[in-house]
Amino acid sequence: MARAAVPGGLMGRLDWRVARLAGHRDETPTARTLLLDVPGWPGHLAGQHVDVRLTAQDGYRAERPYSLAAPSGGDRVELTVQRIGDGEVSPFLTEEMRIGDPFELRGPIGGWFVWRPADPAPVLLIAGGSGIVPLRAMLRAREEVGSRAPFRLIYSVRTPEDVYYADELRTPRPGVDVRLVYTRKAPDGARTAPGRLGLAELNSHGWPAEFAPNCFVCGPTGFVETVADLLLALGHDARRVRTERFGPA
Ligand SMILES: Cc1cc2nc3c(=O)[nH]c(=O)nc-3n(C[C@H](O)[C@H](O)[C@H](O)COP(=O)(O)OP(=O)(O)OC[C@H]3O[C@@H](n4cnc5c(N)ncnc54)[C@H](O)[C@@H]3O)c2cc1C
């Protein structure tokens, strides 16, 4: 039975829609942004995600969640997918899908891990690897609506080659601080040796807990749990620490 999609869908049941690949852009050697046309897309908030469903010729189906990588803009939806070597869905999305190819998608999904443009509170974004995707949508949404909420992004990546949206993040924007933390290889001439994100970086590049920032932490499960614990240890209010786990550490 057909049901109406819930715009901004928080809890309601959502219909599958047909999306078509309209274009793509490689972010890193293993991550690709997919530009999709989704007729009738109801719009979404930065931080929400969709479910993608692929159906093989023999009827076998695979379904995975992917964050919306950009703010709402008509029927156009952007996802950025990290290819997992032995994965079922991500290699297809990043390597095999051709322009015009259809597949199914439903959403938007999620009402907690979202940034609302009317909220003037400071924002602390902390990403590990592909966890940057929904946080990039929040940065883009801030710019689109002309918000003056101060944003800080701490983005942990293995090497300089693993940075998504590198040009965008390099472009200075008033009210937005971006700090990259390299865990395996730092760029030539970097003052800090590679290492894991810890209390020192959160202290130096995050907001003090007294500023009551909204914190959004996204990435592999182990990364998210470690960072959330550090934020709580620094005195951040648990109700303001929002997390999204993408999968194994
Ligand atoms: C809410 C939500 C939003 C997400 N948004 C994004 C997004 O924007 N971009 C994106 O690339 N992914 C995102 N993911 C992860 C995505 O849903 C898939 O899990 C991922 O693409 C792997 O799927 P696969 O079919 O290729 O691998 P699978 O066949 O499911 O798994 C293959 C192997 O890889 C491991 N694995 C699975 N997921 C990951 C992972 N994320 N990192 C490392 N190893 C993994 C599995 O344990 C298994 O060993 C999101 C997940 C959630 C829950």
The ligand as an SDF file (V2000), in Angstrom:
LIG
                    3D

 53 58  0  0  0  0  0  0  0  0999 V2000
   23.3970    6.5330    9.7380 C   0  0  0  0  0  0  0  0  0  0  0  0
   24.5530    6.0700    8.8550 C   0  0  0  0  0  0  0  0  0  0  0  0
   25.0510    6.9140    7.8870 C   0  0  0  0  0  0  0  0  0  0  0  0
   26.1040    6.4950    7.0600 C   0  0  0  0  0  0  0  0  0  0  0  0
   26.6030    7.3780    6.1570 N   0  0  0  0  0  0  0  0  0  0  0  0
   27.6540    7.0100    5.3850 C   0  0  0  0  0  0  0  0  0  0  0  0
   28.2190    7.9480    4.4630 C   0  0  0  0  0  0  0  0  0  0  0  0
   27.7790    9.1080    4.3430 O   0  0  0  0  0  0  0  0  0  0  0  0
   29.2680    7.5300    3.7060 N   0  0  0  0  0  0  0  0  0  0  0  0
   29.7790    6.2520    3.8130 C   0  0  0  0  0  0  0  0  0  0  0  0
   30.7250    5.9240    3.0810 O   0  0  0  0  0  0  0  0  0  0  0  0
   29.2650    5.3570    4.6880 N   0  0  0  0  0  0  0  0  0  0  0  0
   28.2110    5.7000    5.4650 C   0  0  0  0  0  0  0  0  0  0  0  0
   27.6780    4.7920    6.3460 N   0  0  0  0  0  0  0  0  0  0  0  0
   28.1800    3.3830    6.3020 C   0  0  0  0  0  0  0  0  0  0  0  0
   27.3740    2.6150    5.2260 C   0  0  0  0  0  0  0  0  0  0  0  0
   26.0370    2.4670    5.6400 O   0  0  0  0  0  0  0  0  0  0  0  0
   27.9220    1.1850    4.9830 C   0  0  0  0  0  0  0  0  0  0  0  0
   28.0370    0.5310    6.2160 O   0  0  0  0  0  0  0  0  0  0  0  0
   29.2630    1.1910    4.2780 C   0  0  0  0  0  0  0  0  0  0  0  0
   29.1660    1.8350    3.0100 O   0  0  0  0  0  0  0  0  0  0  0  0
   29.7500   -0.2750    4.0390 C   0  0  0  0  0  0  0  0  0  0  0  0
   28.7870   -0.9530    3.2830 O   0  0  0  0  0  0  0  0  0  0  0  0
   29.2520   -2.1210    2.3040 P   0  0  0  0  0  0  0  0  0  0  0  0
   28.0070   -2.8310    1.8420 O   0  0  0  0  0  0  0  0  0  0  0  0
   30.1850   -1.6230    1.2560 O   0  0  0  0  0  0  0  0  0  0  0  0
   30.0860   -3.0810    3.2700 O   0  0  0  0  0  0  0  0  0  0  0  0
   29.5300   -4.4040    3.9970 P   0  0  0  0  0  0  0  0  0  0  0  0
   29.3640   -5.4870    2.9870 O   0  0  0  0  0  0  0  0  0  0  0  0
   28.3720   -4.0380    4.8630 O   0  0  0  0  0  0  0  0  0  0  0  0
   30.7480   -4.7290    4.9650 O   0  0  0  0  0  0  0  0  0  0  0  0
   32.0080   -5.2360    4.4560 C   0  0  0  0  0  0  0  0  0  0  0  0
   33.0580   -5.2200    5.5400 C   0  0  0  0  0  0  0  0  0  0  0  0
   33.3830   -3.8680    5.8830 O   0  0  0  0  0  0  0  0  0  0  0  0
   33.1260   -3.6030    7.2420 C   0  0  0  0  0  0  0  0  0  0  0  0
   32.4930   -2.2660    7.2950 N   0  0  0  0  0  0  0  0  0  0  0  0
   31.1790   -1.9760    7.1410 C   0  0  0  0  0  0  0  0  0  0  0  0
   30.9710   -0.6460    7.2450 N   0  0  0  0  0  0  0  0  0  0  0  0
   32.1760   -0.0860    7.4440 C   0  0  0  0  0  0  0  0  0  0  0  0
   32.5990    1.2350    7.6530 C   0  0  0  0  0  0  0  0  0  0  0  0
   31.7420    2.3020    7.6350 N   0  0  0  0  0  0  0  0  0  0  0  0
   33.9390    1.4410    7.8340 N   0  0  0  0  0  0  0  0  0  0  0  0
   34.8080    0.4180    7.8390 C   0  0  0  0  0  0  0  0  0  0  0  0
   34.4550   -0.8720    7.6690 N   0  0  0  0  0  0  0  0  0  0  0  0
   33.1580   -1.1230    7.4770 C   0  0  0  0  0  0  0  0  0  0  0  0
   32.1940   -4.7090    7.6950 C   0  0  0  0  0  0  0  0  0  0  0  0
   32.3400   -4.9950    9.0680 O   0  0  0  0  0  0  0  0  0  0  0  0
   32.6270   -5.8670    6.8440 C   0  0  0  0  0  0  0  0  0  0  0  0
   33.7600   -6.4770    7.3890 O   0  0  0  0  0  0  0  0  0  0  0  0
   26.6510    5.2010    7.2000 C   0  0  0  0  0  0  0  0  0  0  0  0
   26.1410    4.3440    8.2030 C   0  0  0  0  0  0  0  0  0  0  0  0
   25.1250    4.7800    9.0260 C   0  0  0  0  0  0  0  0  0  0  0  0
   24.6140    3.8360   10.1090 C   0  0  0  0  0  0  0  0  0  0  0  0
  1  2  1  0
  2  3  1  0
  2 52  2  0
  3  4  2  0
  4  5  1  0
  4 50  1  0
  5  6  2  0
  6  7  1  0
  6 13  1  0
  7  8  2  0
  7  9  1  0
  9 10  1  0
 10 11  2  0
 10 12  1  0
 12 13  2  0
 13 14  1  0
 14 15  1  0
 14 50  1  0
 15 16  1  0
 16 17  1  0
 16 18  1  0
 18 19  1  0
 18 20  1  0
 20 21  1  0
 20 22  1  0
 22 23  1  0
 23 24  1  0
 24 25  2  0
 24 26  1  0
 24 27  1  0
 27 28  1  0
 28 29  2  0
 28 30  1  0
 28 31  1  0
 31 32  1  0
 32 33  1  0
 33 34  1  0
 33 48  1  0
 34 35  1  0
 35 36  1  0
 35 46  1  0
 36 37  1  0
 36 45  1  0
 37 38  2  0
 38 39  1  0
 39 40  1  0
 39 45  2  0
 40 41  1  0
 40 42  2  0
 42 43  1  0
 43 44  2  0
 44 45  1  0
 46 47  1  0
 46 48  1  0
 48 49  1  0
 50 51  2  0
 51 52  1  0
 52 53  1  0
M  END
$$$$
